[in-house]
């Protein structure tokens, strides 16, 4: 029942992973599984954001971020 409710709410992967971690190892299992879900994306943002800020004025990077221009 708890997994079904978790799938209906926002962030079902995080909620389900935390719940399964809790079922397997209690509080510490839920904490470890939640950190395991959030840590990779958090580290990616910490690593990539300064790189993007450093190259913000580069026309090639701007073109990549904006994507192809549509013809009018």
CHARMM internal coordinates of N, CA and C (Angstrom, degrees):
IC EDIT
DIST 1 N 1 CA 1.4425
DIST 1 CA 1 C 1.5276
ANGL 1 N 1 CA 1 C 110.64
DIST 1 C 2 N 1.3301
ANGL 1 CA 1 C 2 N 117.04
DIHE 1 N 1 CA 1 C 2 N -42.92
DIST 2 N 2 CA 1.4660
ANGL 1 C 2 N 2 CA 119.77
DIHE 1 CA 1 C 2 N 2 CA -177.92
DIST 2 CA 2 C 1.5221
ANGL 2 N 2 CA 2 C 111.37
DIHE 1 C 2 N 2 CA 2 C -65.32
DIST 2 C 3 N 1.3247
ANGL 2 CA 2 C 3 N 118.01
DIHE 2 N 2 CA 2 C 3 N -36.49
DIST 3 N 3 CA 1.4681
ANGL 2 C 3 N 3 CA 120.52
DIHE 2 CA 2 C 3 N 3 CA 178.53
DIST 3 CA 3 C 1.5223
ANGL 3 N 3 CA 3 C 109.93
DIHE 2 C 3 N 3 CA 3 C -66.53
DIST 3 C 4 N 1.3341
ANGL 3 CA 3 C 4 N 118.19
DIHE 3 N 3 CA 3 C 4 N -39.42
DIST 4 N 4 CA 1.4666
ANGL 3 C 4 N 4 CA 121.51
DIHE 3 CA 3 C 4 N 4 CA 178.53
DIST 4 CA 4 C 1.5242
ANGL 4 N 4 CA 4 C 110.68
DIHE 3 C 4 N 4 CA 4 C -63.44
DIST 4 C 5 N 1.3076
ANGL 4 CA 4 C 5 N 117.69
DIHE 4 N 4 CA 4 C 5 N -42.41
DIST 5 N 5 CA 1.4693
ANGL 4 C 5 N 5 CA 120.88
DIHE 4 CA 4 C 5 N 5 CA 177.62
DIST 5 CA 5 C 1.5249
ANGL 5 N 5 CA 5 C 109.86
DIHE 4 C 5 N 5 CA 5 C -66.04
DIST 5 C 6 N 1.3217
ANGL 5 CA 5 C 6 N 117.27
DIHE 5 N 5 CA 5 C 6 N -39.05
DIST 6 N 6 CA 1.4595
ANGL 5 C 6 N 6 CA 120.87
DIHE 5 CA 5 C 6 N 6 CA 177.82
DIST 6 CA 6 C 1.5122
ANGL 6 N 6 CA 6 C 112.68
DIHE 5 C 6 N 6 CA 6 C -62.94
DIST 6 C 7 N 1.3246
ANGL 6 CA 6 C 7 N 117.43
DIHE 6 N 6 CA 6 C 7 N -32.95
DIST 7 N 7 CA 1.4632
ANGL 6 C 7 N 7 CA 120.82
DIHE 6 CA 6 C 7 N 7 CA 179.43
DIST 7 CA 7 C 1.5240
ANGL 7 N 7 CA 7 C 112.34
DIHE 6 C 7 N 7 CA 7 C -73.06
DIST 7 C 8 N 1.3191
ANGL 7 CA 7 C 8 N 118.04
DIHE 7 N 7 CA 7 C 8 N -23.24
DIST 8 N 8 CA 1.4562
ANGL 7 C 8 N 8 CA 120.91
DIHE 7 CA 7 C 8 N 8 CA -179.99
DIST 8 CA 8 C 1.5209
ANGL 8 N 8 CA 8 C 112.22
DIHE 7 C 8 N 8 CA 8 C -84.91
DIST 8 C 9 N 1.3044
ANGL 8 CA 8 C 9 N 117.75
DIHE 8 N 8 CA 8 C 9 N -18.30
DIST 9 N 9 CA 1.4635
ANGL 8 C 9 N 9 CA 120.88
DIHE 8 CA 8 C 9 N 9 CA -175.55
DIST 9 CA 9 C 1.5307
ANGL 9 N 9 CA 9 C 110.30
DIHE 8 C 9 N 9 CA 9 C -93.27
DIST 9 C 10 N 1.3382
ANGL 9 CA 9 C 10 N 117.01
DIHE 9 N 9 CA 9 C 10 N 164.40
DIST 10 N 10 CA 1.4654
ANGL 9 C 10 N 10 CA 119.55
DIHE 9 CA 9 C 10 N 10 CA 177.81
DIST 10 CA 10 C 1.5286
ANGL 10 N 10 CA 10 C 111.17
DIHE 9 C 10 N 10 CA 10 C -62.15
DIST 10 C 11 N 1.2875
ANGL 10 CA 10 C 11 N 115.80
DIHE 10 N 10 CA 10 C 11 N 141.99
DIST 11 N 11 CA 1.4625
ANGL 10 C 11 N 11 CA 119.91
DIHE 10 CA 10 C 11 N 11 CA 178.52
DIST 11 CA 11 C 1.5148
ANGL 11 N 11 CA 11 C 113.09
DIHE 10 C 11 N 11 CA 11 C 72.58
DIST 11 C 12 N 1.3425
ANGL 11 CA 11 C 12 N 118.49
DIHE 11 N 11 CA 11 C 12 N 48.62
DIST 12 N 12 CA 1.4663
ANGL 11 C 12 N 12 CA 118.98
DIHE 11 CA 11 C 12 N 12 CA -174.42
DIST 12 CA 12 C 1.5199
ANGL 12 N 12 CA 12 C 114.13
DIHE 11 C 12 N 12 CA 12 C -62.55
DIST 12 C 13 N 1.3111
ANGL 12 CA 12 C 13 N 118.64
DIHE 12 N 12 CA 12 C 13 N -32.02
DIST 13 N 13 CA 1.4606
ANGL 12 C 13 N 13 CA 119.87
DIHE 12 CA 12 C 13 N 13 CA -179.11
DIST 13 CA 13 C 1.5215
ANGL 13 N 13 CA 13 C 110.11
DIHE 12 C 13 N 13 CA 13 C -65.78
DIST 13 C 14 N 1.3131
ANGL 13 CA 13 C 14 N 116.94
DIHE 13 N 13 CA 13 C 14 N -43.37
DIST 14 N 14 CA 1.4604
ANGL 13 C 14 N 14 CA 120.87
DIHE 13 CA 13 C 14 N 14 CA -178.88
DIST 14 CA 14 C 1.5225
ANGL 14 N 14 CA 14 C 110.02
DIHE 13 C 14 N 14 CA 14 C -65.90
DIST 14 C 15 N 1.3130
ANGL 14 CA 14 C 15 N 116.91
DIHE 14 N 14 CA 14 C 15 N -45.60
DIST 15 N 15 CA 1.4599
ANGL 14 C 15 N 15 CA 120.45
DIHE 14 CA 14 C 15 N 15 CA -178.32
DIST 15 CA 15 C 1.5203
ANGL 15 N 15 CA 15 C 110.44
DIHE 14 C 15 N 15 CA 15 C -64.83
DIST 15 C 16 N 1.3221
ANGL 15 CA 15 C 16 N 116.95
DIHE 15 N 15 CA 15 C 16 N -43.45
DIST 16 N 16 CA 1.4618
ANGL 15 C 16 N 16 CA 120.13
DIHE 15 CA 15 C 16 N 16 CA -179.86
DIST 16 CA 16 C 1.5172
ANGL 16 N 16 CA 16 C 111.23
DIHE 15 C 16 N 16 CA 16 C -66.61
DIST 16 C 17 N 1.3261
ANGL 16 CA 16 C 17 N 117.91
DIHE 16 N 16 CA 16 C 17 N -42.25
DIST 17 N 17 CA 1.4593
ANGL 16 C 17 N 17 CA 120.55
DIHE 16 CA 16 C 17 N 17 CA 178.90
DIST 17 CA 17 C 1.5248
ANGL 17 N 17 CA 17 C 110.89
DIHE 16 C 17 N 17 CA 17 C -62.93
DIST 17 C 18 N 1.3081
ANGL 17 CA 17 C 18 N 116.91
DIHE 17 N 17 CA 17 C 18 N -41.56
DIST 18 N 18 CA 1.4575
ANGL 17 C 18 N 18 CA 120.18
DIHE 17 CA 17 C 18 N 18 CA 178.33
DIST 18 CA 18 C 1.5253
ANGL 18 N 18 CA 18 C 110.74
DIHE 17 C 18 N 18 CA 18 C -64.64
DIST 18 C 19 N 1.3215
ANGL 18 CA 18 C 19 N 116.96
DIHE 18 N 18 CA 18 C 19 N -42.01
DIST 19 N 19 CA 1.4608
ANGL 18 C 19 N 19 CA 120.86
DIHE 18 CA 18 C 19 N 19 CA 179.88
DIST 19 CA 19 C 1.5231
ANGL 19 N 19 CA 19 C 111.62
DIHE 18 C 19 N 19 CA 19 C -65.06
DIST 19 C 20 N 1.3252
ANGL 19 CA 19 C 20 N 116.68
DIHE 19 N 19 CA 19 C 20 N -44.18
DIST 20 N 20 CA 1.4620
ANGL 19 C 20 N 20 CA 119.81
DIHE 19 CA 19 C 20 N 20 CA 178.81
DIST 20 CA 20 C 1.5262
ANGL 20 N 20 CA 20 C 110.19
DIHE 19 C 20 N 20 CA 20 C -64.98
DIST 20 C 21 N 1.3301
ANGL 20 CA 20 C 21 N 117.03
DIHE 20 N 20 CA 20 C 21 N -40.43
DIST 21 N 21 CA 1.4605
ANGL 20 C 21 N 21 CA 119.75
DIHE 20 CA 20 C 21 N 21 CA 175.50
DIST 21 CA 21 C 1.5190
ANGL 21 N 21 CA 21 C 111.62
DIHE 20 C 21 N 21 CA 21 C -59.90
DIST 21 C 22 N 1.3217
ANGL 21 CA 21 C 22 N 116.80
DIHE 21 N 21 CA 21 C 22 N -38.16
DIST 22 N 22 CA 1.4612
ANGL 21 C 22 N 22 CA 120.75
DIHE 21 CA 21 C 22 N 22 CA 177.77
DIST 22 CA 22 C 1.5229
ANGL 22 N 22 CA 22 C 110.89
DIHE 21 C 22 N 22 CA 22 C -66.33
DIST 22 C 23 N 1.3333
ANGL 22 CA 22 C 23 N 116.91
DIHE 22 N 22 CA 22 C 23 N -41.97
DIST 23 N 23 CA 1.4647
ANGL 22 C 23 N 23 CA 119.73
DIHE 22 CA 22 C 23 N 23 CA 179.17
DIST 23 CA 23 C 1.5254
ANGL 23 N 23 CA 23 C 112.00
DIHE 22 C 23 N 23 CA 23 C -64.27
DIST 23 C 24 N 1.3167
ANGL 23 CA 23 C 24 N 116.59
DIHE 23 N 23 CA 23 C 24 N -35.85
DIST 24 N 24 CA 1.4622
ANGL 23 C 24 N 24 CA 120.55
DIHE 23 CA 23 C 24 N 24 CA -176.88
DIST 24 CA 24 C 1.5221
ANGL 24 N 24 CA 24 C 111.63
DIHE 23 C 24 N 24 CA 24 C -77.69
DIST 24 C 25 N 1.3468
ANGL 24 CA 24 C 25 N 117.03
DIHE 24 N 24 CA 24 C 25 N -45.01
DIST 25 N 25 CA 1.4697
ANGL 24 C 25 N 25 CA 118.65
DIHE 24 CA 24 C 25 N 25 CA -171.72
DIST 25 CA 25 C 1.5270
ANGL 25 N 25 CA 25 C 113.65
DIHE 24 C 25 N 25 CA 25 C -138.22
DIST 25 C 26 N 1.3094
ANGL 25 CA 25 C 26 N 117.96
DIHE 25 N 25 CA 25 C 26 N 22.78
DIST 26 N 26 CA 1.4606
ANGL 25 C 26 N 26 CA 120.23
DIHE 25 CA 25 C 26 N 26 CA 176.88
DIST 26 CA 26 C 1.5188
ANGL 26 N 26 CA 26 C 112.79
DIHE 25 C 26 N 26 CA 26 C 70.16
DIST 26 C 27 N 1.3337
ANGL 26 CA 26 C 27 N 114.87
DIHE 26 N 26 CA 26 C 27 N -148.76
DIST 27 N 27 CA 1.4579
ANGL 26 C 27 N 27 CA 120.74
DIHE 26 CA 26 C 27 N 27 CA -176.64
DIST 27 CA 27 C 1.5225
ANGL 27 N 27 CA 27 C 112.05
DIHE 26 C 27 N 27 CA 27 C -58.65
DIST 27 C 28 N 1.3172
ANGL 27 CA 27 C 28 N 117.54
DIHE 27 N 27 CA 27 C 28 N -46.47
DIST 28 N 28 CA 1.4710
ANGL 27 C 28 N 28 CA 120.35
DIHE 27 CA 27 C 28 N 28 CA -177.22
DIST 28 CA 28 C 1.5186
ANGL 28 N 28 CA 28 C 111.56
DIHE 27 C 28 N 28 CA 28 C -66.20
DIST 28 C 29 N 1.3117
ANGL 28 CA 28 C 29 N 117.81
DIHE 28 N 28 CA 28 C 29 N -34.06
DIST 29 N 29 CA 1.4656
ANGL 28 C 29 N 29 CA 120.83
DIHE 28 CA 28 C 29 N 29 CA 175.33
DIST 29 CA 29 C 1.5097
ANGL 29 N 29 CA 29 C 111.79
DIHE 28 C 29 N 29 CA 29 C -65.03
DIST 29 C 30 N 1.3265
ANGL 29 CA 29 C 30 N 116.59
DIHE 29 N 29 CA 29 C 30 N -40.64
DIST 30 N 30 CA 1.4599
ANGL 29 C 30 N 30 CA 119.19
DIHE 29 CA 29 C 30 N 30 CA 178.19
DIST 30 CA 30 C 1.5230
ANGL 30 N 30 CA 30 C 111.07
DIHE 29 C 30 N 30 CA 30 C -67.93
DIST 30 C 31 N 1.3220
ANGL 30 CA 30 C 31 N 116.57
DIHE 30 N 30 CA 30 C 31 N -38.35
DIST 31 N 31 CA 1.4651
ANGL 30 C 31 N 31 CA 119.96
DIHE 30 CA 30 C 31 N 31 CA 178.43
DIST 31 CA 31 C 1.5283
ANGL 31 N 31 CA 31 C 111.37
DIHE 30 C 31 N 31 CA 31 C -65.33
DIST 31 C 32 N 1.3085
ANGL 31 CA 31 C 32 N 117.11
DIHE 31 N 31 CA 31 C 32 N -45.26
DIST 32 N 32 CA 1.4700
ANGL 31 C 32 N 32 CA 121.03
DIHE 31 CA 31 C 32 N 32 CA -179.61
DIST 32 CA 32 C 1.5269
ANGL 32 N 32 CA 32 C 110.99
DIHE 31 C 32 N 32 CA 32 C -65.21
DIST 32 C 33 N 1.3289
ANGL 32 CA 32 C 33 N 117.48
DIHE 32 N 32 CA 32 C 33 N -41.63
DIST 33 N 33 CA 1.4711
ANGL 32 C 33 N 33 CA 118.99
DIHE 32 CA 32 C 33 N 33 CA -179.77
DIST 33 CA 33 C 1.5273
ANGL 33 N 33 CA 33 C 111.26
DIHE 32 C 33 N 33 CA 33 C -68.19
DIST 33 C 34 N 1.3204
ANGL 33 CA 33 C 34 N 117.73
DIHE 33 N 33 CA 33 C 34 N -36.29
DIST 34 N 34 CA 1.4637
ANGL 33 C 34 N 34 CA 120.13
DIHE 33 CA 33 C 34 N 34 CA 178.40
DIST 34 CA 34 C 1.5194
ANGL 34 N 34 CA 34 C 111.05
DIHE 33 C 34 N 34 CA 34 C -67.84
DIST 34 C 35 N 1.3183
ANGL 34 CA 34 C 35 N 117.36
DIHE 34 N 34 CA 34 C 35 N -42.84
DIST 35 N 35 CA 1.4690
ANGL 34 C 35 N 35 CA 120.75
DIHE 34 CA 34 C 35 N 35 CA 176.59
DIST 35 CA 35 C 1.5275
ANGL 35 N 35 CA 35 C 109.92
DIHE 34 C 35 N 35 CA 35 C -63.63
DIST 35 C 36 N 1.3267
ANGL 35 CA 35 C 36 N 117.22
DIHE 35 N 35 CA 35 C 36 N -39.02
DIST 36 N 36 CA 1.4587
ANGL 35 C 36 N 36 CA 120.93
DIHE 35 CA 35 C 36 N 36 CA 178.36
DIST 36 CA 36 C 1.5159
ANGL 36 N 36 CA 36 C 113.20
DIHE 35 C 36 N 36 CA 36 C -63.79
DIST 36 C 37 N 1.3332
ANGL 36 CA 36 C 37 N 117.15
DIHE 36 N 36 CA 36 C 37 N -28.81
DIST 37 N 37 CA 1.4654
ANGL 36 C 37 N 37 CA 120.86
DIHE 36 CA 36 C 37 N 37 CA 177.79
DIST 37 CA 37 C 1.5295
ANGL 37 N 37 CA 37 C 110.79
DIHE 36 C 37 N 37 CA 37 C -77.77
DIST 37 C 38 N 1.3402
ANGL 37 CA 37 C 38 N 117.02
DIHE 37 N 37 CA 37 C 38 N -43.92
DIST 38 N 38 CA 1.4634
ANGL 37 C 38 N 38 CA 120.83
DIHE 37 CA 37 C 38 N 38 CA -173.46
DIST 38 CA 38 C 1.5310
ANGL 38 N 38 CA 38 C 114.01
DIHE 37 C 38 N 38 CA 38 C -84.60
DIST 38 C 39 N 1.3050
ANGL 38 CA 38 C 39 N 118.98
DIHE 38 N 38 CA 38 C 39 N -32.56
DIST 39 N 39 CA 1.4631
ANGL 38 C 39 N 39 CA 121.64
DIHE 38 CA 38 C 39 N 39 CA -172.18
DIST 39 CA 39 C 1.5323
ANGL 39 N 39 CA 39 C 114.39
DIHE 38 C 39 N 39 CA 39 C -59.93
DIST 39 C 40 N 1.3428
ANGL 39 CA 39 C 40 N 120.48
DIHE 39 N 39 CA 39 C 40 N -45.26
DIST 40 N 40 CA 1.4735
ANGL 39 C 40 N 40 CA 118.62
DIHE 39 CA 39 C 40 N 40 CA -179.67
DIST 40 CA 40 C 1.5253
ANGL 40 N 40 CA 40 C 113.76
DIHE 39 C 40 N 40 CA 40 C -59.08
DIST 40 C 41 N 1.3271
ANGL 40 CA 40 C 41 N 117.69
DIHE 40 N 40 CA 40 C 41 N -44.87
DIST 41 N 41 CA 1.4661
ANGL 40 C 41 N 41 CA 118.84
DIHE 40 CA 40 C 41 N 41 CA -179.31
DIST 41 CA 41 C 1.5293
ANGL 41 N 41 CA 41 C 111.17
DIHE 40 C 41 N 41 CA 41 C -70.03
DIST 41 C 42 N 1.3156
ANGL 41 CA 41 C 42 N 116.77
DIHE 41 N 41 CA 41 C 42 N -35.48
DIST 42 N 42 CA 1.4652
ANGL 41 C 42 N 42 CA 120.71
DIHE 41 CA 41 C 42 N 42 CA 177.27
DIST 42 CA 42 C 1.5283
ANGL 42 N 42 CA 42 C 110.44
DIHE 41 C 42 N 42 CA 42 C -62.85
DIST 42 C 43 N 1.3311
ANGL 42 CA 42 C 43 N 116.84
DIHE 42 N 42 CA 42 C 43 N -45.12
DIST 43 N 43 CA 1.4686
ANGL 42 C 43 N 43 CA 120.28
DIHE 42 CA 42 C 43 N 43 CA 178.56
DIST 43 CA 43 C 1.5260
ANGL 43 N 43 CA 43 C 111.46
DIHE 42 C 43 N 43 CA 43 C -66.24
DIST 43 C 44 N 1.3205
ANGL 43 CA 43 C 44 N 117.39
DIHE 43 N 43 CA 43 C 44 N -37.47
DIST 44 N 44 CA 1.4565
ANGL 43 C 44 N 44 CA 120.66
DIHE 43 CA 43 C 44 N 44 CA 178.44
DIST 44 CA 44 C 1.5222
ANGL 44 N 44 CA 44 C 110.83
DIHE 43 C 44 N 44 CA 44 C -60.82
DIST 44 C 45 N 1.3183
ANGL 44 CA 44 C 45 N 117.02
DIHE 44 N 44 CA 44 C 45 N -44.00
DIST 45 N 45 CA 1.4659
ANGL 44 C 45 N 45 CA 120.54
DIHE 44 CA 44 C 45 N 45 CA 178.56
DIST 45 CA 45 C 1.5231
ANGL 45 N 45 CA 45 C 110.33
DIHE 44 C 45 N 45 CA 45 C -64.51
DIST 45 C 46 N 1.3286
ANGL 45 CA 45 C 46 N 117.35
DIHE 45 N 45 CA 45 C 46 N -42.12
DIST 46 N 46 CA 1.4658
ANGL 45 C 46 N 46 CA 120.36
DIHE 45 CA 45 C 46 N 46 CA 179.51
DIST 46 CA 46 C 1.5256
ANGL 46 N 46 CA 46 C 112.30
DIHE 45 C 46 N 46 CA 46 C -63.30
DIST 46 C 47 N 1.3155
ANGL 46 CA 46 C 47 N 116.91
DIHE 46 N 46 CA 46 C 47 N -32.86
DIST 47 N 47 CA 1.4682
ANGL 46 C 47 N 47 CA 120.56
DIHE 46 CA 46 C 47 N 47 CA -177.58
DIST 47 CA 47 C 1.5335
ANGL 47 N 47 CA 47 C 111.31
DIHE 46 C 47 N 47 CA 47 C -84.61
DIST 47 C 48 N 1.3244
ANGL 47 CA 47 C 48 N 118.10
DIHE 47 N 47 CA 47 C 48 N -42.43
DIST 48 N 48 CA 1.4614
ANGL 47 C 48 N 48 CA 121.64
DIHE 47 CA 47 C 48 N 48 CA -173.13
DIST 48 CA 48 C 1.5306
ANGL 48 N 48 CA 48 C 112.65
DIHE 47 C 48 N 48 CA 48 C -80.37
DIST 48 C 49 N 1.3140
ANGL 48 CA 48 C 49 N 118.63
DIHE 48 N 48 CA 48 C 49 N -35.55
DIST 49 N 49 CA 1.4698
ANGL 48 C 49 N 49 CA 121.21
DIHE 48 CA 48 C 49 N 49 CA -176.24
DIST 49 CA 49 C 1.5299
ANGL 49 N 49 CA 49 C 113.08
DIHE 48 C 49 N 49 CA 49 C -56.97
DIST 49 C 50 N 1.3248
ANGL 49 CA 49 C 50 N 119.75
DIHE 49 N 49 CA 49 C 50 N -46.48
DIST 50 N 50 CA 1.4685
ANGL 49 C 50 N 50 CA 118.24
DIHE 49 CA 49 C 50 N 50 CA 177.50
DIST 50 CA 50 C 1.5307
ANGL 50 N 50 CA 50 C 112.88
DIHE 49 C 50 N 50 CA 50 C -63.97
DIST 50 C 51 N 1.3194
ANGL 50 CA 50 C 51 N 117.73
DIHE 50 N 50 CA 50 C 51 N -33.18
DIST 51 N 51 CA 1.4642
ANGL 50 C 51 N 51 CA 120.29
DIHE 50 CA 50 C 51 N 51 CA 177.73
DIST 51 CA 51 C 1.5194
ANGL 51 N 51 CA 51 C 111.00
DIHE 50 C 51 N 51 CA 51 C -65.95
DIST 51 C 52 N 1.3290
ANGL 51 CA 51 C 52 N 116.17
DIHE 51 N 51 CA 51 C 52 N -42.69
DIST 52 N 52 CA 1.4611
ANGL 51 C 52 N 52 CA 119.06
DIHE 51 CA 51 C 52 N 52 CA 178.69
DIST 52 CA 52 C 1.5226
ANGL 52 N 52 CA 52 C 111.36
DIHE 51 C 52 N 52 CA 52 C -67.10
DIST 52 C 53 N 1.3097
ANGL 52 CA 52 C 53 N 117.56
DIHE 52 N 52 CA 52 C 53 N -38.51
DIST 53 N 53 CA 1.4668
ANGL 52 C 53 N 53 CA 120.62
DIHE 52 CA 52 C 53 N 53 CA 178.86
DIST 53 CA 53 C 1.5295
ANGL 53 N 53 CA 53 C 110.91
DIHE 52 C 53 N 53 CA 53 C -64.66
DIST 53 C 54 N 1.3115
ANGL 53 CA 53 C 54 N 116.53
DIHE 53 N 53 CA 53 C 54 N -36.92
DIST 54 N 54 CA 1.4565
ANGL 53 C 54 N 54 CA 121.11
DIHE 53 CA 53 C 54 N 54 CA -179.33
DIST 54 CA 54 C 1.5278
ANGL 54 N 54 CA 54 C 111.65
DIHE 53 C 54 N 54 CA 54 C -67.54
DIST 54 C 55 N 1.3161
ANGL 54 CA 54 C 55 N 117.47
DIHE 54 N 54 CA 54 C 55 N -33.03
DIST 55 N 55 CA 1.4662
ANGL 54 C 55 N 55 CA 121.66
DIHE 54 CA 54 C 55 N 55 CA -175.84
DIST 55 CA 55 C 1.5217
ANGL 55 N 55 CA 55 C 112.48
DIHE 54 C 55 N 55 CA 55 C -107.26
DIST 55 C 56 N 1.3115
ANGL 55 CA 55 C 56 N 117.87
DIHE 55 N 55 CA 55 C 56 N 20.64
DIST 56 N 56 CA 1.4620
ANGL 55 C 56 N 56 CA 122.39
DIHE 55 CA 55 C 56 N 56 CA -175.64
DIST 56 CA 56 C 1.5301
ANGL 56 N 56 CA 56 C 112.65
DIHE 55 C 56 N 56 CA 56 C -60.79
DIST 56 C 57 N 1.3053
ANGL 56 CA 56 C 57 N 118.43
DIHE 56 N 56 CA 56 C 57 N -36.48
DIST 57 N 57 CA 1.4732
ANGL 56 C 57 N 57 CA 121.89
DIHE 56 CA 56 C 57 N 57 CA -176.50
DIST 57 CA 57 C 1.5322
ANGL 57 N 57 CA 57 C 113.49
DIHE 56 C 57 N 57 CA 57 C -84.63
DIST 57 C 58 N 1.3074
ANGL 57 CA 57 C 58 N 117.83
DIHE 57 N 57 CA 57 C 58 N -8.50
DIST 58 N 58 CA 1.4599
ANGL 57 C 58 N 58 CA 122.12
DIHE 57 CA 57 C 58 N 58 CA -179.15
DIST 58 CA 58 C 1.5329
ANGL 58 N 58 CA 58 C 109.26
DIHE 57 C 58 N 58 CA 58 C -68.67
DIST 58 C 59 N 1.3555
ANGL 58 CA 58 C 59 N 118.39
DIHE 58 N 58 CA 58 C 59 N 123.53
DIST 59 N 59 CA 1.4718
ANGL 58 C 59 N 59 CA 121.07
DIHE 58 CA 58 C 59 N 59 CA -178.45
DIST 59 CA 59 C 1.5304
ANGL 59 N 59 CA 59 C 113.17
DIHE 58 C 59 N 59 CA 59 C -61.26
DIST 59 C 60 N 1.3264
ANGL 59 CA 59 C 60 N 117.10
DIHE 59 N 59 CA 59 C 60 N -34.12
DIST 60 N 60 CA 1.4668
ANGL 59 C 60 N 60 CA 119.58
DIHE 59 CA 59 C 60 N 60 CA 179.07
DIST 60 CA 60 C 1.5231
ANGL 60 N 60 CA 60 C 110.99
DIHE 59 C 60 N 60 CA 60 C -65.88
DIST 60 C 61 N 1.3090
ANGL 60 CA 60 C 61 N 116.89
DIHE 60 N 60 CA 60 C 61 N -40.90
DIST 61 N 61 CA 1.4566
ANGL 60 C 61 N 61 CA 120.86
DIHE 60 CA 60 C 61 N 61 CA 178.68
DIST 61 CA 61 C 1.5245
ANGL 61 N 61 CA 61 C 109.93
DIHE 60 C 61 N 61 CA 61 C -68.23
DIST 61 C 62 N 1.3204
ANGL 61 CA 61 C 62 N 117.50
DIHE 61 N 61 CA 61 C 62 N -40.54
DIST 62 N 62 CA 1.4574
ANGL 61 C 62 N 62 CA 120.72
DIHE 61 CA 61 C 62 N 62 CA 177.74
DIST 62 CA 62 C 1.5229
ANGL 62 N 62 CA 62 C 111.13
DIHE 61 C 62 N 62 CA 62 C -60.95
DIST 62 C 63 N 1.3233
ANGL 62 CA 62 C 63 N 116.52
DIHE 62 N 62 CA 62 C 63 N -42.34
DIST 63 N 63 CA 1.4635
ANGL 62 C 63 N 63 CA 120.28
DIHE 62 CA 62 C 63 N 63 CA 177.98
DIST 63 CA 63 C 1.5155
ANGL 63 N 63 CA 63 C 112.12
DIHE 62 C 63 N 63 CA 63 C -64.01
DIST 63 C 64 N 1.3224
ANGL 63 CA 63 C 64 N 116.81
DIHE 63 N 63 CA 63 C 64 N -38.51
DIST 64 N 64 CA 1.4604
ANGL 63 C 64 N 64 CA 120.58
DIHE 63 CA 63 C 64 N 64 CA 178.65
DIST 64 CA 64 C 1.5252
ANGL 64 N 64 CA 64 C 111.23
DIHE 63 C 64 N 64 CA 64 C -66.43
DIST 64 C 65 N 1.3113
ANGL 64 CA 64 C 65 N 116.58
DIHE 64 N 64 CA 64 C 65 N -42.53
DIST 65 N 65 CA 1.4639
ANGL 64 C 65 N 65 CA 120.55
DIHE 64 CA 64 C 65 N 65 CA -178.57
DIST 65 CA 65 C 1.5281
ANGL 65 N 65 CA 65 C 111.51
DIHE 64 C 65 N 65 CA 65 C -70.11
DIST 65 C 66 N 1.3254
ANGL 65 CA 65 C 66 N 117.14
DIHE 65 N 65 CA 65 C 66 N -40.80
DIST 66 N 66 CA 1.4704
ANGL 65 C 66 N 66 CA 120.64
DIHE 65 CA 65 C 66 N 66 CA -178.24
DIST 66 CA 66 C 1.5240
ANGL 66 N 66 CA 66 C 111.91
DIHE 65 C 66 N 66 CA 66 C -75.12
DIST 66 C 67 N 1.3075
ANGL 66 CA 66 C 67 N 117.81
DIHE 66 N 66 CA 66 C 67 N -29.66
DIST 67 N 67 CA 1.4528
ANGL 66 C 67 N 67 CA 120.47
DIHE 66 CA 66 C 67 N 67 CA -178.96
DIST 67 CA 67 C 1.5078
ANGL 67 N 67 CA 67 C 111.52
DIHE 66 C 67 N 67 CA 67 C 87.48
DIST 67 C 68 N 1.3370
ANGL 67 CA 67 C 68 N 116.68
DIHE 67 N 67 CA 67 C 68 N -178.09
DIST 68 N 68 CA 1.4675
ANGL 67 C 68 N 68 CA 119.86
DIHE 67 CA 67 C 68 N 68 CA -178.52
DIST 68 CA 68 C 1.5231
ANGL 68 N 68 CA 68 C 111.51
DIHE 67 C 68 N 68 CA 68 C -68.20
DIST 68 C 69 N 1.3143
ANGL 68 CA 68 C 69 N 114.36
DIHE 68 N 68 CA 68 C 69 N 143.88
DIST 69 N 69 CA 1.4677
ANGL 68 C 69 N 69 CA 120.03
DIHE 68 CA 68 C 69 N 69 CA 178.03
DIST 69 CA 69 C 1.5219
ANGL 69 N 69 CA 69 C 108.53
DIHE 68 C 69 N 69 CA 69 C -83.95
DIST 69 C 70 N 1.3135
ANGL 69 CA 69 C 70 N 116.66
DIHE 69 N 69 CA 69 C 70 N 137.38
DIST 70 N 70 CA 1.4566
ANGL 69 C 70 N 70 CA 120.65
DIHE 69 CA 69 C 70 N 70 CA 177.23
DIST 70 CA 70 C 1.5226
ANGL 70 N 70 CA 70 C 109.35
DIHE 69 C 70 N 70 CA 70 C -84.27
DIST 70 C 71 N 1.3125
ANGL 70 CA 70 C 71 N 115.88
DIHE 70 N 70 CA 70 C 71 N 144.69
DIST 71 N 71 CA 1.4564
ANGL 70 C 71 N 71 CA 121.14
DIHE 70 CA 70 C 71 N 71 CA 177.40
DIST 71 CA 71 C 1.5226
ANGL 71 N 71 CA 71 C 109.07
DIHE 70 C 71 N 71 CA 71 C -77.07
DIST 71 C 72 N 1.3312
ANGL 71 CA 71 C 72 N 116.02
DIHE 71 N 71 CA 71 C 72 N 137.15
DIST 72 N 72 CA 1.4644
ANGL 71 C 72 N 72 CA 120.89
DIHE 71 CA 71 C 72 N 72 CA -179.50
DIST 72 CA 72 C 1.5058
ANGL 72 N 72 CA 72 C 110.98
DIHE 71 C 72 N 72 CA 72 C -86.38
END
COOR INIT
IC SEED 1 N 1 CA 1 C
IC BUILD
